[in-house]
Amino acid sequence: NAGVTQTPKFRVLKTGQSMTLLCAQDMNHEYMYWYRQDPGMGLRLIHYSVGEGTTAKGEVPDGYNVSRLKKQNFLLGLESAAPSQTSVYFCASSLITLTGNTEAFFGQGTRLTVV
Amino acid sequence: SQQGEEDPQALSIQEGENATMNCSYKTSINNLQWYRQNSGRGLVHLILIRSNEREKHSGRLRVTLDTSKKSSSLLITASRAADTASYFCATDWSTGGFKTIFGAGTRLFVKA
């Protein structure tokens, strides 16, 4: 099993450029998440999805858009990149049960630099 | 502000000593999880404790949960240099639908 796969692993963008980060999971998980992690900080939730065709805002959604057209894929888009979006981005997925979330499985991260 | 907050922010100990990290959270939860992150890598799940549990063990890990104080602790016994990593707590924040929210983490350094 591949688990959670993120592409690309590294990217450098110029201010104002757009890009899409792809996250794919093969565990049939309902929940998928996009987080960003800045130096010395924890993971902040950008957007998440509770199932195919659904998305919701997290803690820091501004400047990002997401789509979940297929259950296994969760895309994160930056329409007009800004230096403040320089960060490491992590995708994760998890199951949801009647007793709450189960463990989240993480991708290896995408290091994005906006110059 | 984040749902969970860990303390201390950083911890440095000698190999063989025990390491204790604490997590406090703000709203009611169904479960609390601890994760580990090695430098530059994704997070790896360590242990999950449900709101109706008070203590849980997994190998050298011991987790406690006090829902009245909205706090949890992670104890790593007989630490090893390989335990050097950042440790995060995460809760399933129920406001607006369940989602996993992380704290800022504790950076643990175990000296050989």
Contacts between the chains, C-beta under 8 A, distances in Angstrom:
chain1	res1	chain2	res2	distance
A	4	B	42	7.8
A	31	B	98	7.8
A	31	B	99	7.4
A	31	B	100	7.8
A	33	B	99	7.0
A	33	B	100	6.6
A	35	B	102	7.3
A	40	B	104	7.9
A	41	B	104	5.7
A	41	B	105	7.8
A	42	B	2	6.4
A	42	B	88	5.8
A	42	B	102	4.6
A	42	B	103	5.3
A	42	B	104	4.0
A	42	B	105	5.0
A	43	B	43	7.4
A	43	B	88	7.1
A	43	B	102	4.3
A	44	B	2	7.4
A	44	B	102	7.8
A	45	B	99	6.4
A	45	B	100	7.8
A	45	B	101	6.1
A	45	B	102	7.8
A	48	B	99	5.1
A	50	B	97	6.0
A	50	B	98	7.9
A	56	B	96	6.9
A	56	B	97	6.4
A	56	B	99	7.7
A	58	B	99	6.9
A	59	B	2	7.5
A	59	B	101	7.5
A	90	B	42	5.8
A	90	B	43	7.2
A	92	B	42	7.9
A	92	B	43	7.6
A	92	B	100	7.3
A	94	B	100	6.4
A	96	B	98	6.0
A	99	B	30	5.7
A	99	B	31	7.0
A	99	B	50	6.4
A	100	B	29	7.4
A	100	B	30	2.9
A	100	B	31	4.6
A	100	B	50	7.5
A	100	B	92	4.4
A	100	B	98	6.1
A	101	B	30	7.4
A	101	B	31	6.8
A	101	B	33	7.9
A	101	B	92	4.2
A	101	B	98	5.6
A	101	B	99	7.6
A	101	B	100	5.4
A	102	B	48	7.2
A	103	B	33	6.3
A	103	B	45	3.8
A	103	B	48	6.0
A	104	B	33	7.7
A	104	B	35	7.8
A	104	B	43	7.5
A	104	B	45	6.7
A	104	B	90	7.3
A	104	B	100	5.3
A	105	B	45	7.5
A	106	B	42	3.5
A	106	B	43	4.8
A	106	B	44	7.4
A	107	B	42	5.7
A	108	B	41	6.6
A	108	B	42	5.2
A	109	B	40	7.5
A	109	B	41	7.1
A	109	B	42	5.6
